[in-house]
Amino acid sequence: MKLLKIFNSKRPILKFLSHPYSYSYCYSSCVSQPQTPSFSIPPPITEATLLHSIESSQWHFIKQVAPHLTPSLVSSVLTSIHQNPQLALHLVTHLHNHPHCLDLTTRCLAICILYRLPSPKPSLDLLHQLIHTGIATNRMILDELALARDRFNAKSSIVFDLLVRAYCELKKPNEALECFYLMKEKGVVPKIETCNQMLSLFLKLNGTQKAWVLYAEMFRMQIKSSVCTFNIMVNVLCKEGKLKKAKEFIGNMEAVGVKPNVVTYNTVIHGYCLRGKFQEARVIFQTMKDKGLEPDYYTYNSFITGMCKEGRLEEASGLLSNMLEFGLVPNVVTYNAFIDGYCNKGDLDKAFAYRDEMISKGIMASLVTYNLFIHALFMEGKMGEADNMIKEMKEKGLKPDAVTYNILINGYCRCGDAKKAFSLYDEMVTKRIQPTLVTYTSLVYVLGKRNRMKEADDLFKKIQQEGFLPDIIMFNALIDGHCANGNIDRAFQLLKEMDNMKVIPDEITYNTLMQGYCREGKVDEARQLLDEMKRRGIKPDHISYNTLISGYSKRGDMKDAFRVRDEMLNIGFDPTILTYNALIQGLCKNREGEHAEELLREMVSKGITPDDSTYLSLIEAMENVDDLVGNDDK
């Protein structure tokens, strides 16, 4: 009766019943008892059955039998349909959630079919998945791709280029370079576009040495460089600070018949502007114009950004006017440069005026814009306004990034609010925003300021376990915390760890350690650190000498204090208010009020205004003298 109802129903079932396994499934389902349903086990799936289902687009059946498919069966079917890459794509897509039937061989066969599609995306997606599985090494994947290519009698080497490209997209430079050499072993010459992608990745990841190694290998393999190749290598030279060589490189391009373009000249101009060498940048600018190449908004942005960083805001404003006269429209990068410049200058009114001008011209503020304002407001201590800026940013649909969180965490750390800083860190992790070394350095800093050194040490260990290599700033923050809390032994232990990790200490490191010693009254040991600094080629600064002067003065050893002062003068450092205050305090402590007053007069004559600390020391000295005179009268 149930069977009759099914055949009498108006639902289309002929297509479903056309499959040889469908009838047994339907019949079994219909005649079995409701209380104890039983399903007949379908016979083994053959290649012919699977092909029939694929060619007739019975994808519902493919999904149904996918758990029972084997890699060998799928490989056979892929071989049969290799002339139809679109059909192969449909099959692979429907088997995506069943990785058991897609082994290394199957995936490589699919890649060697899919590469003939108009877009390389399906092939690259499959390569990404294959790399993520970790089931094979680079060599194994390359060998399997070679076998698959031979199976289809294909001559194109594009599948190998796609593998290198996949590693580049996944930011795996070492693997990409290894594949390049494996291709060379097989006598396959990578395309110039593949080489350019590798060079670009090395540049982005600061792997300039790798870029030169690859570039030399390209030359040996007679891979002809394109203008894109030369532009990348010019950028590499600029990143290394070799601006003169970058300029010469343009001549090399012309010598081999490759004409430099606007990007080439812009790269060198940007390199010079980044280092404040605007005159040299202008020479390149003129050369570009002489060659008939018109400057674009990137050219002007390089000058404007560099000048704003240098605080030359009026000159930058003049360039903006030239840019407008030239018919070029400023973009968000242009305005962000001015906003950054005025924020650094502390002129927030002017910075907001540029923001308003930008918006009036229909240019939307970017996340960078908001980050600049949030940072400036935090530095000014305007926490409420910074919170409003964050709220506005979110209302505009912009999500905080790692930079935003770093600004906020650093701001609250500077205020000593460890609770709020760690709350933001937890929020950052919850939102799957990867904390950076800057994040952790700020947290280490605030823990040190709150005397929570065990937590700071634990965090320091956690950072290293997560694969972060502590830098000089982080080490200095941790050393400062331990010195401030009287843990001088732990501070020196960290100095040894720096040496082991090949992190070179700087004057801040030594100044912090010297201050730690001086707090404990170990001024002679601090003096030895100053000598060690010089031996290591680290130049002492004002703080180094003032630390020693203060240490000797507190100990009452004014002879050594003045000796350090003279040493400081001999190497060209002028005394600061800290120098004078330390010496005056020491003299007053030794009841040498007259000498202290002489220093006060010298201080004023040099244009240094005494502060409360200066006068307080002198007042205390006078009171001590009065007390002595009073005692004598008695």
DASUL-V799855 format. One record per helix or strand of 2 or more residues. SS is the DSSP state (H for helix, E for strand). FROM is the first residue (numbers start at 1). TO is the last residue. If there is no record, write none. Layout:
BEGIN
((SS FROM TO) (SS FROM TO))
END
This chain:
BEGIN
((H 2 8) (H 14 17) (H 22 31) (H 47 55) (H 59 68) (H 71 80) (H 85 94) (H 99 101) (H 104 114) (H 121 133) (H 138 151) (H 158 169) (H 173 185) (H 192 204) (H 208 220) (H 227 239) (H 243 255) (H 262 274) (H 278 290) (H 297 309) (H 313 325) (H 332 345) (H 348 360) (H 367 379) (H 383 395) (H 402 414) (H 418 430) (H 437 449) (H 453 465) (H 472 484) (H 488 500) (H 507 519) (H 523 535) (H 542 555) (H 558 570) (H 577 589) (H 593 605) (H 612 633))
END
